[in-house]
Each structure stands twice: as C-alpha cells, then as structure tokens.
Amino acid sequence: MPLLVDIHGHIGFLKDGVFAAEHYGSENILDQLRILESFGVGAFMSLGTDLGPDAWKIREEQRAGRLGGARLLVAGRGFVAPGGGPTVSPLEHVPNEVDRPEIARLLVRGPKALRSRRRR
C-alpha cells in the first residue's frame, strides 16, 4: 500500500492530547501533517472546521513544493441546518447555520459570491 488517505478529519485542534480551539493555527496544523505523514498518511481532508487563512496558505505552500507533511485538502468552513452540526467543543462554533437554499448556494460558491450579494 503506497499511502493512507484520511478523508474526514479536523486538523489543527489536537495538541498534547487536548482538543481545543486555542491550538488551531499554522504551527500546529503543520506539526499534525508531519506526524500523519510519519504514520503513512499521504493526504488528509479537513472538513468544515478551517477558519481563517492558515489551512489555505499551507495547502498552497504544499502545492508549490515548499512544505512537506501529509498533503492537506481543505473544505473550508462548513454549513448546517439550524441546530445541526458538531456539538463538541471546540467545533460547535464553526459551521454557518443556514435555513434557506439560496444562502447555501452562495456559501458553496464562496466568499466572492457572498460579497457581490451584500452589495445589492
């Protein structure tokens, strides 16, 4: 088997056995990707819990060949129906709660679509 692929995870929150929001950041994400790689994981899909630019920047640096570790795949910030989504700390604050299909479509299209809608 050439490598393992983790298709559902939440990178950057675990440090020293503690899963917490204050651990999220570039340094911890990179540490976790290196550890994953050392265990034979070649790619890690982070789903719905990546706030801010850290994970996106790491993904781009890896694509450019400037960073190692397991290849980071990023879905960005998730969205759920009102009252849905993760209920465990520190993930409960992450997803956008969406109650209308048109808002969900805008979230899927990304930040640029949301900015253009706000100007109307």
N, C-alpha and C positions, 0 to 999 in steps of 0.2 A: 504494500500500500504506500503510495508516494507521499500522501499527507492527509490530515484530517481537516474537515471543514465544519466549523460551528455556525449553524445557520440561524441561531436565535440566542442572543445574549445582550447584556447591558454592560458595556465597557466603562472603566474609569471610576467605579464606585467602591470597589473592594480594595482594601489595604490593611495589611496586618490582621487579616481575619475579620475585619469590621466593614460592613456595607453601609456607607454614609455619603450624603451629598457633598460634604466638605472635601472629600477625597477626589472629586471629579476635576480633572484638569489634564493638560498635555503630559506632564511628567508621569502621572500615574497611568494614563492610557498607554503610553509608550512602555512603561515597565510591564504592564499586563500583556501587551502584544509580544514582548520579548520572552516572557515566561511561557505564553501559549506556544510560541514557536519552538521553544526548547522541549516541549512535550509533544511535538509533531503536528501542531495545528498550523496549517498553511494560510487559512483565511478565517476571519471572524466577522460575522454580520451583527452589527449593533443596531437594535431595532427600537426606534421610538423614544429613546431617552437621551439623545445627544442635544444638549442645549449649548448655544454659543458656537464659536468658530473652531474650538480645539480639535475635535474629531475630524472636521472637514479639512483643516490645514494638514493634519497628519496624513490623511488619505491622499492629498495632493502631493505631499513630500515623498510618500512611498511610491506613487505613480511615477514621479520624476527620478526615482532611484536614489534619493538622498537619505532615506530612513529604512531601517530593517524591521524585523519583527514579523509576526503573522500579518498578512495583508488585511487591512481594515476596510470593511464595506460598511457604509453608513446609510441609514434610512432617514435620519433627522428626527425631528420632534413628531411624535405620533398624535393621533386624534381618536377620540372615543365618543360614544353616546353619553349624554349627561348621566353622571353617577357610575359610569363604567370605567374600565381601565384598571391599572395596578392600584392596589390598596396598601402595599407595603412601603414603608419608609426606606429610602428617600425618593421613590419613584412616583408617589401619588400626585405630585405637583406637575409632572412633566407633560402628560398629554393635554392637548387642547380638547375641551368638551364642545362637541358640535351637535346642534339639533336641527340643522337644515341642510338638505343635499347641496344647495348652491355653495354653502360655506365649505363643505367637504371637498367639492370640486376645486375651489380656489386653493385650499390647503395642498391638494395633490399637485396643482400647477406650480406652487412655490411662492416665495416672497414677492417676486416681481408681479405676479397676478394680484396679490393682496394689495400692494402699493397702488396699482392702477385702479382698483375698485374703490379705495379710500378717497381718491381724488374726484370721484363722480359726485 
